[in-house]
Amino acid sequence: MARALILTHEQVREVRRDPRFRAAVAGRLASTEWRAAGRCVTHDPEVFFPSSADDPRPAIAICQNCPVSGPCLAAALDIGDCDGVWGATTAEERRAMRQVWVQTVPAGA
């Protein structure tokens, strides 16, 4: 059984200040039409799902200037438990963001 991640107040503040998190909050969409505009559609999907031994930086570099990185990250945070690189973040980075996300964004909004 995995232990729940407990964030300090400073970690919560860091997440809330993270521009990727802010873009996700601002870019949350109910539909998935944003996916067609992603820079990832022109790349091999395996780039975005590196194994634990592979470097996620190539995928993050593609995501960083993507016009839909906010909605992409929002979708990943809504899902909660997803692997790979979404919205220029790794699964590890999203673990902390997810805790703040569920307190910040109303479910189904």
C-alpha positions as CSV (number, residue, x, y, z in Angstrom):
1,M,0.0,0.0,0.0
2,A,1.4,3.4,-1.0
3,R,1.6,6.1,1.6
4,A,-0.2,9.3,1.0
5,L,1.9,12.3,0.2
6,I,1.6,14.9,2.9
7,L,2.4,18.4,1.7
8,T,3.8,21.2,3.9
9,H,2.3,24.6,3.6
10,E,5.4,25.7,1.7
11,Q,4.9,22.9,-0.8
12,V,1.3,23.9,-1.3
13,R,2.4,27.5,-1.9
14,E,5.0,26.3,-4.4
15,V,2.4,24.3,-6.3
16,R,0.0,27.3,-6.4
17,R,2.8,29.5,-7.7
18,D,3.8,27.0,-10.4
19,P,3.0,28.6,-13.8
20,R,2.1,25.1,-15.1
21,F,-0.5,24.6,-12.3
22,R,-1.9,28.1,-12.9
23,A,-2.3,27.3,-16.6
24,A,-4.1,24.1,-15.8
25,V,-6.5,25.9,-13.5
26,A,-7.1,28.6,-16.1
27,G,-7.3,26.2,-19.0
28,R,-9.5,23.5,-17.7
29,L,-12.0,22.4,-20.3
30,A,-14.9,20.0,-20.2
31,S,-14.4,18.7,-23.7
32,T,-11.3,16.9,-25.1
33,E,-11.2,18.9,-28.3
34,W,-8.0,20.6,-27.1
35,R,-6.1,17.3,-27.9
36,A,-6.1,17.9,-31.6
37,A,-4.2,21.2,-31.1
38,G,-1.4,19.6,-29.0
39,R,2.2,19.5,-30.3
40,C,2.3,15.9,-29.2
41,V,0.1,14.7,-32.1
42,T,3.0,15.1,-34.4
43,H,5.4,13.0,-32.2
44,D,5.7,9.3,-31.3
45,P,3.4,8.7,-28.3
46,E,6.2,6.7,-26.6
47,V,8.2,9.9,-26.1
48,F,5.5,11.0,-23.7
49,F,5.5,7.7,-21.7
50,P,9.1,7.1,-20.9
51,S,10.1,4.1,-18.7
52,S,11.5,4.8,-15.3
53,A,15.0,4.5,-16.8
54,D,14.3,6.9,-19.6
55,D,14.7,10.7,-19.5
56,P,11.3,12.6,-19.6
57,R,13.0,15.8,-20.7
58,P,12.5,15.3,-24.5
59,A,8.7,15.1,-23.9
60,I,8.8,18.1,-21.5
61,A,10.6,20.1,-24.1
62,I,7.9,19.4,-26.6
63,C,5.2,20.3,-24.1
64,Q,6.7,23.5,-22.8
65,N,5.6,25.6,-25.8
66,C,2.4,23.7,-26.5
67,P,-0.7,25.9,-26.9
68,V,-2.8,23.4,-24.9
69,S,-0.4,22.5,-22.1
70,G,-2.8,24.0,-19.6
71,P,-5.9,22.0,-20.6
72,C,-3.6,18.9,-21.0
73,L,-2.3,19.2,-17.4
74,A,-5.8,19.9,-16.2
75,A,-7.1,16.7,-17.8
76,A,-4.3,14.7,-16.1
77,L,-5.0,16.3,-12.7
78,D,-8.7,15.6,-13.1
79,I,-7.9,11.9,-13.9
80,G,-5.6,11.8,-11.0
81,D,-3.6,8.6,-11.5
82,C,-1.9,8.7,-14.9
83,D,1.5,7.9,-16.2
84,G,3.7,9.8,-18.6
85,V,4.3,13.5,-19.3
86,W,1.2,15.7,-19.4
87,G,1.3,19.5,-19.6
88,A,5.1,19.5,-19.3
89,T,5.0,17.7,-15.9
90,T,6.0,14.2,-14.8
91,A,3.8,11.9,-12.8
92,E,5.9,12.7,-9.7
93,E,5.4,16.4,-10.1
94,R,1.6,15.9,-10.6
95,R,1.3,14.0,-7.3
96,A,1.8,17.2,-5.3
97,M,-0.2,19.2,-7.8
98,R,-3.1,16.7,-7.6
99,Q,-3.5,17.3,-3.8
100,V,-3.7,21.1,-4.3
101,W,-5.9,20.6,-7.4
102,V,-8.7,18.7,-5.6
103,Q,-8.8,21.6,-3.0
104,T,-8.7,24.3,-5.7
105,V,-10.9,23.1,-8.6
106,P,-14.5,22.0,-7.9
107,A,-15.3,18.5,-9.2
108,G,-17.2,18.6,-12.5
109,A,-16.6,22.3,-12.9
